[in-house]
């Protein structure tokens, strides 16, 4: 038999080879990229609730969406907001107060959803302060103006008919810094996470729990610039889907969440704070993995900012929020 195949046979073999190549190529193109796409996300400095905050990235949920998330920690959410506006972050999470003020002044920022709509936060004070009414004339530790601790303090004062001008504010970095300032007697009171309740000495007490004093105060929402939403929408949707899956896993796996929180804060094995804050989150149903946009609570906060004199320009909440990426992320996360 000749080593040269008949023309018809060669033609058929070539056609089959071409067909096979044509069939395989699209399947290969549909595979996730070998290199995860970088994503920069700003968060508050790791505390005992870090099991919820860091689970999406540390638990492998971002990688499943083809992303490599870099978690950048900030002393306060006001600093993270500035980084987002400067283009140094793709997204960040924090209280709605700062973004509302920024948006009212023309900043290109959108609220995408709120996964922590209730505060596990409070006002700690010296033990000899009997009630919030006694904060008049005292020194209170807060963080940056417009950030959560600042606005919470002002909300508590407003509820108790105490003008903010009759309280002296001391700006301090983190929750831990402010709590230590109360313990040391440097200040009379401070806004901080309730994670410090189980380690508070007898000289310090939780004077006001935010859940009781300001139930409409939203703790953590996610934000992105309009530019990011337009130019990186698919990646943003996948990032939000990873957030939803990670937070849901943390809620359903107490041991995993507590272990991660202790790892991120380098806490000792017997440190009770991570377990305390986890149980408080569950008790108050403080976290919602689907990240809804609570327009009623945002309207309340807009009114609070107006009363405290922070918000001096009109703010259209419909223009501040964008529910589109979250809706797509819910589909992707398997809601």
Secondary structure, 3 states (H helix, E strand, C coil): CCCCCCHHHHHHHHHHHHHHHHHHHHHHHCCCCCCCEEEEEEEECCCCCHHHHCHHHHCCHHHHCCEEEEEEEECCHHHHHHHHHCCCCCEEEECHHHHHHHHHCCCCCEEEEEEECCCCEEEEEECCCCCHHHHCCCEEEECCCCCHHHHHHHHHHHHCCCCHHHCEEEECCCHHHHHHHHHCCCCCEEEEEHHHHHHCCCCEEEEEEHHHHCCCCCCEEEEECHHHHHHCHHHHHHHHHHHHHHHHHHHHCHHHHHHHHHHHHCCCCCCCHHHHHHHHHHHHCCCCCCCCCCHHHHHHHHHHHHHCCCCCCCCCHHHHECCHHHHHHHHHCCC
